[in-house]
Amino acid sequence: MSATEDRLHSLGIVLPPAAAPVANYVPFVISGSWLVVAGQLALGDDGKLDPAHVGKIGAGLSIEAGRGAARRCAINVLAQAKAALSDLDRIRRCLRLGGFINAAPGFSQVAAVMNGASDLMVEVLGERGRHARATIGVAELPLDCVVEVEAWFEIAAP
């Protein structure tokens, strides 16, 4: 088991199977020393959305619920990275996370929601998990999920 997987285990995190794409795209792309992971929703281990992760932040869903959904998205990002790389220790650095928050009009605390994903990356990868980030409030997301997270990683050769 890799050091990164040992860290996941110590945090009580089990990576689910990587989700299949729901439209005309691939779940990840490797180009040179880059791994780009397509946006991941807050799907549970069963491949379905928890009702707590559906809807709009600021219109019935709390920041805490959104933060939990963002954390789940980040776990799913790591599941895709595992599918792409086989060994998560190949991740040299999480370079960037992009977060899309399904927000009610006037909700401006999208950064607080996205911290759920950012905090998870640092918990799992340590200093390698510190990243640049963009967080955007949007009107709608697929399946009415509250958060979607994409990632860019620098990776080592196999």
Backbone as JSON, one array per atom type, in Angstrom:
{
  "sequence": "MSATEDRLHSLGIVLPPAAAPVANYVPFVISGSWLVVAGQLALGDDGKLDPAHVGKIGAGLSIEAGRGAARRCAINVLAQAKAALSDLDRIRRCLRLGGFINAAPGFSQVAAVMNGASDLMVEVLGERGRHARATIGVAELPLDCVVEVEAWFEIAAP",
  "N": [[0.85, -1.18, 0.0], [0.51, 2.26, -0.77], [2.05, 5.26, 0.6], [0.27, 7.4, 0.51], [-2.18, 6.08, 0.34], [-2.08, 4.78, 2.79], [-2.35, 7.02, 4.4], [-4.97, 7.84, 3.71], [-6.34, 5.64, 4.74], [-5.76, 5.92, 7.48], [-7.24, 8.17, 7.99], [-9.74, 7.17, 7.8], [-10.91, 6.98, 5.32], [-12.24, 5.48, 2.51], [-11.65, 4.94, -0.78], [-14.07, 5.2, -3.34], [-15.2, 3.2, -6.18], [-14.07, 4.59, -9.26], [-16.12, 6.98, -10.79], [-18.11, 6.53, -13.72], [-18.17, 8.45, -16.77], [-20.91, 10.72, -17.39], [-21.66, 11.81, -19.73], [-20.45, 13.0, -22.94], [-17.41, 12.8, -22.52], [-14.13, 12.22, -21.09], [-13.1, 10.76, -17.98], [-10.64, 11.52, -16.97], [-7.49, 12.95, -18.0], [-4.22, 12.3, -19.02], [-1.31, 14.02, -19.7], [1.89, 14.3, -20.52], [3.48, 15.44, -17.69], [1.15, 15.99, -16.38], [-1.97, 15.47, -14.8], [-5.27, 15.71, -15.38], [-8.32, 15.91, -13.86], [-11.66, 15.4, -14.56], [-14.63, 17.27, -13.69], [-16.05, 16.27, -10.63], [-18.88, 14.95, -9.02], [-20.74, 14.88, -5.89], [-21.05, 12.07, -5.41], [-22.02, 9.14, -3.66], [-20.67, 6.08, -2.2], [-22.31, 4.22, -3.36], [-22.74, 5.22, -5.83], [-24.72, 7.07, -6.09], [-26.39, 10.21, -5.43], [-26.43, 11.57, -2.21], [-29.31, 12.68, -0.56], [-28.77, 14.91, 1.03], [-26.92, 16.3, -0.39], [-28.04, 17.57, -2.5], [-29.45, 20.26, -4.25], [-29.6, 23.83, -3.59], [-27.14, 25.89, -2.16], [-27.78, 28.19, 0.37], [-30.44, 28.26, -0.09], [-32.08, 26.52, 1.52], [-30.09, 24.61, 1.93], [-27.3, 24.25, 4.05], [-24.15, 25.9, 4.72], [-22.44, 24.07, 5.91], [-23.45, 21.62, 4.98], [-22.88, 21.93, 2.29], [-20.09, 22.09, 2.43], [-19.52, 19.48, 3.26], [-20.38, 18.11, 0.98], [-18.52, 19.1, -0.87], [-16.2, 18.0, 0.17], [-16.77, 15.3, -0.28], [-16.78, 15.33, -3.07], [-14.04, 15.81, -3.51], [-12.95, 13.44, -2.54], [-13.91, 11.76, -4.51], [-12.53, 12.83, -6.68], [-9.94, 11.99, -6.0], [-10.38, 9.26, -6.23], [-10.66, 9.03, -9.01], [-8.07, 9.84, -9.71], [-6.63, 7.71, -8.63], [-7.58, 5.66, -10.29], [-6.49, 6.52, -12.68], [-3.72, 6.57, -12.22], [-2.93, 4.37, -10.72], [-1.14, 4.33, -8.5], [-1.26, 6.49, -5.93], [0.87, 7.82, -4.84], [2.27, 8.79, -6.93], [1.42, 11.33, -7.36], [2.76, 14.41, -7.43], [2.06, 16.97, -6.77], [-0.91, 18.71, -5.96], [-2.07, 20.92, -8.12], [-4.17, 22.67, -8.78], [-7.52, 23.27, -7.82], [-10.8, 23.36, -9.01], [-13.86, 24.72, -8.22], [-17.36, 24.45, -8.34], [-20.24, 25.84, -7.26], [-23.52, 25.23, -6.52], [-25.51, 27.68, -6.16], [-27.86, 29.75, -4.44], [-29.44, 32.77, -5.61], [-27.67, 35.66, -4.61], [-26.17, 34.37, -2.67], [-23.04, 34.44, -1.28], [-20.92, 33.13, -0.09], [-19.26, 31.18, -1.27], [-16.59, 30.36, -1.17], [-16.22, 29.39, 1.42], [-17.7, 27.05, 1.31], [-16.25, 25.56, -0.6], [-13.95, 25.07, 0.79], [-14.22, 22.59, 1.98], [-13.34, 20.71, 0.06], [-10.72, 21.62, -0.42], [-9.56, 21.42, 2.14], [-9.64, 18.64, 2.49], [-7.83, 17.74, 0.49], [-5.39, 18.7, 1.5], [-5.34, 17.38, 3.98], [-5.03, 14.73, 3.11], [-2.84, 14.73, 1.26], [-0.9, 16.3, 2.43], [1.65, 18.76, 2.34], [1.9, 18.48, -0.41], [-0.67, 18.72, -1.19], [-1.43, 21.36, -1.15], [-2.77, 24.01, -3.0], [-3.58, 26.05, -5.89], [-6.67, 27.8, -6.56], [-9.98, 28.06, -7.89], [-13.21, 29.26, -7.35], [-16.57, 29.16, -8.03], [-19.81, 30.43, -8.04], [-22.74, 28.99, -9.29], [-25.74, 28.72, -11.35], [-26.96, 26.23, -11.8], [-26.24, 22.71, -11.5], [-25.16, 19.46, -12.72], [-27.54, 16.86, -12.11], [-28.64, 18.28, -10.06], [-26.8, 18.52, -8.07], [-25.04, 19.88, -5.29], [-22.39, 20.7, -5.33], [-19.54, 20.67, -7.51], [-16.35, 19.44, -8.33], [-13.24, 19.9, -9.89], [-9.87, 18.91, -10.85], [-6.34, 19.56, -11.12], [-3.28, 17.94, -11.38], [0.24, 17.64, -10.78], [2.3, 15.06, -11.87], [4.45, 12.21, -11.25], [6.55, 10.22, -13.36], [5.69, 6.82, -14.23]],
  "CA": [[0.0, 0.0, 0.0], [1.3, 3.49, -0.87], [1.97, 6.17, 1.74], [-0.96, 8.17, 0.39], [-3.29, 5.2, 0.71], [-1.98, 4.63, 4.24], [-2.92, 8.24, 4.98], [-6.42, 7.72, 3.54], [-6.8, 4.63, 5.7], [-5.69, 6.5, 8.83], [-8.33, 9.15, 8.08], [-11.01, 6.46, 7.69], [-11.47, 7.22, 3.99], [-12.12, 4.41, 1.52], [-11.99, 5.49, -2.1], [-15.05, 4.4, -4.07], [-14.82, 3.0, -7.58], [-14.14, 5.83, -10.04], [-17.41, 7.11, -11.49], [-18.1, 6.59, -15.18], [-18.71, 9.71, -17.29], [-22.34, 10.72, -17.66], [-21.87, 12.48, -21.02], [-19.39, 12.78, -23.92], [-16.1, 13.24, -22.05], [-13.39, 11.2, -20.36], [-13.01, 11.18, -16.58], [-9.33, 12.11, -16.69], [-6.54, 12.99, -19.11], [-2.81, 12.44, -18.66], [-0.5, 14.59, -20.77], [3.19, 14.59, -19.94], [3.49, 15.35, -16.23], [-0.12, 16.53, -15.91], [-3.19, 14.69, -14.71], [-6.44, 16.58, -15.23], [-9.5, 15.11, -13.5], [-12.92, 16.07, -14.88], [-15.46, 17.61, -12.54], [-16.66, 15.15, -9.92], [-20.01, 15.28, -8.16], [-20.68, 14.31, -4.54], [-21.65, 10.75, -5.43], [-21.63, 8.24, -2.58], [-20.08, 4.8, -2.59], [-23.28, 3.49, -4.17], [-22.86, 5.89, -7.11], [-25.89, 7.95, -6.06], [-26.28, 11.41, -4.61], [-27.11, 11.65, -0.93], [-30.25, 13.82, -0.6], [-28.16, 16.05, 1.71], [-26.01, 16.95, -1.34], [-28.85, 18.0, -3.64], [-30.11, 21.55, -4.06], [-28.82, 25.06, -3.65], [-26.64, 26.51, -0.92], [-28.44, 29.47, 0.57], [-31.89, 28.08, -0.29], [-32.44, 25.24, 2.14], [-28.89, 23.85, 2.29], [-26.36, 25.03, 4.85], [-22.73, 25.9, 4.33], [-21.86, 22.81, 6.39], [-23.86, 20.57, 4.03], [-22.09, 22.17, 1.08], [-18.7, 21.72, 2.72], [-19.49, 18.02, 3.23], [-20.48, 17.7, -0.42], [-17.24, 19.41, -1.5], [-15.27, 16.98, 0.65], [-17.07, 14.07, -1.01], [-16.27, 15.53, -4.44], [-12.59, 15.65, -3.48], [-12.7, 12.0, -2.42], [-14.15, 11.2, -5.85], [-11.38, 13.25, -7.5], [-8.84, 11.07, -5.68], [-10.73, 7.95, -6.81], [-10.3, 9.12, -10.43], [-6.61, 9.86, -9.77], [-6.2, 6.33, -8.4], [-7.88, 4.91, -11.52], [-5.57, 6.98, -13.72], [-2.29, 6.39, -11.89], [-2.75, 3.15, -9.92], [-0.42, 4.64, -7.27], [-1.45, 7.9, -5.59], [2.16, 8.43, -4.52], [2.76, 9.47, -8.15], [1.02, 12.74, -7.32], [3.79, 15.3, -6.88], [1.41, 18.17, -6.22], [-2.2, 19.17, -6.45], [-1.78, 22.27, -8.6], [-5.35, 23.53, -8.82], [-8.87, 22.75, -7.72], [-11.86, 24.25, -9.48], [-15.11, 24.38, -7.55], [-18.6, 25.02, -8.84], [-21.18, 25.75, -6.16], [-24.91, 25.45, -6.9], [-25.83, 28.7, -5.16], [-29.05, 30.59, -4.59], [-29.1, 34.17, -5.88], [-27.26, 36.42, -3.45], [-25.26, 33.63, -1.78], [-21.69, 34.86, -1.64], [-19.9, 32.44, 0.71], [-18.87, 29.97, -2.0], [-15.25, 29.94, -0.74], [-16.38, 28.59, 2.64], [-18.17, 25.74, 0.88], [-15.16, 24.89, -1.31], [-12.93, 24.65, 1.76], [-14.36, 21.15, 2.23], [-12.47, 20.01, -0.88], [-9.34, 22.05, -0.19], [-9.09, 20.84, 3.4], [-9.42, 17.2, 2.27], [-6.57, 17.55, -0.26], [-4.26, 18.92, 2.41], [-5.35, 16.28, 4.94], [-4.56, 13.49, 2.49], [-1.55, 14.86, 0.58], [0.02, 17.16, 3.16], [2.11, 19.92, 1.57], [1.63, 18.22, -1.83], [-2.07, 19.02, -1.43], [-1.69, 22.81, -1.19], [-3.08, 24.24, -4.4], [-4.31, 27.24, -6.33], [-8.08, 27.42, -6.59], [-11.04, 28.96, -8.35], [-14.51, 28.84, -6.83], [-17.57, 29.92, -8.77], [-21.21, 30.14, -7.8], [-23.45, 28.77, -10.54], [-27.19, 28.61, -11.23], [-27.37, 24.82, -11.83], [-25.21, 21.69, -11.7], [-25.76, 18.17, -13.1], [-28.29, 16.11, -11.11], [-28.93, 19.24, -9.0], [-25.79, 18.38, -7.02], [-24.71, 21.18, -4.7], [-20.99, 21.05, -5.62], [-18.75, 19.89, -8.46], [-14.94, 19.8, -8.16], [-12.26, 19.38, -10.86], [-8.51, 19.02, -10.3], [-5.13, 19.42, -11.93], [-2.17, 17.44, -10.59], [1.53, 17.32, -11.38], [2.55, 13.66, -11.54], [5.73, 11.6, -11.57], [6.5, 9.11, -14.33], [5.5, 5.51, -13.56]],
  "C": [[0.89, 1.24, 0.0], [1.13, 4.33, 0.39], [0.68, 6.99, 1.71], [-2.17, 7.32, 0.76], [-3.27, 4.89, 2.2], [-2.61, 5.83, 4.94], [-4.45, 8.23, 4.87], [-6.99, 6.77, 4.58], [-6.81, 5.2, 7.12], [-6.78, 7.54, 9.06], [-9.71, 8.49, 7.99], [-11.69, 6.64, 6.36], [-11.18, 6.02, 3.1], [-12.54, 5.01, 0.19], [-13.02, 4.59, -2.78], [-14.51, 4.06, -5.45], [-14.96, 4.34, -8.32], [-15.44, 5.85, -10.84], [-17.21, 7.16, -12.99], [-18.64, 7.94, -15.63], [-20.2, 9.59, -17.58], [-22.68, 11.41, -18.98], [-20.66, 12.2, -21.9], [-18.07, 13.42, -23.48], [-15.4, 12.06, -21.38], [-13.2, 11.69, -18.92], [-11.68, 11.8, -16.18], [-8.5, 12.08, -17.97], [-5.14, 13.12, -18.5], [-2.08, 12.96, -19.88], [0.82, 15.01, -20.16], [3.15, 14.4, -18.44], [2.22, 15.93, -15.6], [-1.19, 15.44, -15.85], [-4.31, 15.69, -14.47], [-7.64, 15.67, -14.97], [-10.74, 15.96, -13.77], [-13.71, 16.32, -13.61], [-16.16, 16.39, -11.96], [-17.78, 15.68, -9.03], [-19.85, 14.58, -6.81], [-21.39, 12.96, -4.48], [-21.13, 9.91, -4.27], [-21.03, 6.96, -3.11], [-20.99, 3.98, -3.48], [-23.49, 4.13, -5.54], [-24.05, 6.84, -7.2], [-25.62, 9.16, -5.19], [-27.06, 11.22, -3.31], [-28.08, 12.83, -1.02], [-29.7, 15.08, 0.09], [-27.26, 16.85, 0.78], [-26.73, 17.41, -2.6], [-29.5, 19.34, -3.3], [-29.14, 22.71, -4.1], [-28.4, 25.52, -2.25], [-27.32, 27.88, -0.81], [-29.94, 29.42, 0.33], [-32.26, 26.7, 0.24], [-31.25, 24.37, 2.51], [-27.9, 24.76, 3.01], [-24.96, 24.99, 4.26], [-22.08, 24.58, 4.75], [-22.22, 21.65, 5.46], [-23.07, 20.7, 2.74], [-20.64, 21.77, 1.27], [-18.55, 20.19, 2.72], [-19.56, 17.48, 1.81], [-19.16, 17.96, -1.14], [-16.18, 18.4, -1.09], [-15.5, 15.67, -0.11], [-16.61, 14.16, -2.46], [-14.77, 15.3, -4.49], [-12.19, 14.19, -3.31], [-12.89, 11.35, -3.79], [-13.08, 11.63, -6.85], [-10.21, 12.3, -7.25], [-9.12, 9.66, -6.21], [-10.39, 7.93, -8.3], [-8.78, 9.11, -10.58], [-6.04, 8.46, -9.56], [-6.44, 5.48, -9.64], [-6.88, 5.26, -12.62], [-4.13, 6.54, -13.47], [-1.95, 5.07, -11.24], [-2.11, 3.44, -8.56], [-0.53, 6.14, -6.98], [-0.16, 8.6, -5.15], [2.81, 9.07, -5.74], [2.36, 10.94, -8.19], [2.14, 13.54, -6.65], [3.16, 16.48, -6.17], [0.02, 18.32, -6.8], [-1.97, 20.63, -6.84], [-2.98, 23.2, -8.48], [-6.6, 22.71, -8.59], [-9.81, 23.81, -8.28], [-13.15, 23.8, -8.85], [-16.28, 25.15, -8.12], [-19.66, 24.77, -7.77], [-22.57, 26.13, -6.67], [-25.51, 26.39, -5.85], [-27.11, 29.45, -5.49], [-28.6, 32.01, -4.9], [-28.76, 34.91, -4.57], [-26.34, 35.69, -2.49], [-23.83, 33.91, -2.19], [-20.58, 34.13, -0.88], [-19.43, 31.14, 0.06], [-17.49, 29.47, -1.56], [-15.33, 29.06, 0.5], [-16.84, 27.18, 2.31], [-17.01, 24.94, 0.27], [-14.03, 24.46, -0.37], [-13.04, 23.17, 2.11], [-13.46, 20.33, 1.33], [-11.01, 20.35, -0.62], [-8.77, 21.42, 1.07], [-8.79, 19.35, 3.23], [-8.11, 16.95, 1.53], [-5.36, 17.72, 0.64], [-4.19, 17.82, 3.46], [-4.7, 15.03, 4.36], [-3.13, 13.62, 1.96], [-0.53, 15.71, 1.33], [0.39, 18.36, 2.31], [1.88, 19.73, 0.07], [0.19, 18.57, -2.2], [-2.4, 20.5, -1.46], [-1.74, 23.25, -2.64], [-3.62, 25.65, -4.63], [-5.76, 26.81, -6.51], [-8.93, 28.51, -7.24], [-12.35, 28.39, -7.83], [-15.57, 29.76, -7.42], [-18.96, 29.48, -8.34], [-21.94, 30.03, -9.13], [-24.95, 28.59, -10.28], [-27.67, 27.16, -11.16], [-26.14, 23.94, -11.99], [-25.9, 20.38, -12.09], [-26.39, 17.48, -11.89], [-28.7, 16.97, -9.91], [-27.99, 19.07, -7.81], [-25.39, 19.78, -6.54], [-23.29, 21.64, -5.04], [-20.45, 20.13, -6.7], [-17.31, 20.38, -8.34], [-14.11, 19.12, -9.24], [-10.87, 19.61, -10.29], [-7.45, 18.88, -11.38], [-3.99, 19.0, -10.99], [-0.89, 17.41, -11.43], [1.85, 15.91, -10.93], [3.96, 13.25, -11.94], [5.52, 10.49, -12.61], [6.32, 7.8, -13.59], [6.82, 4.8, -13.3]]
}
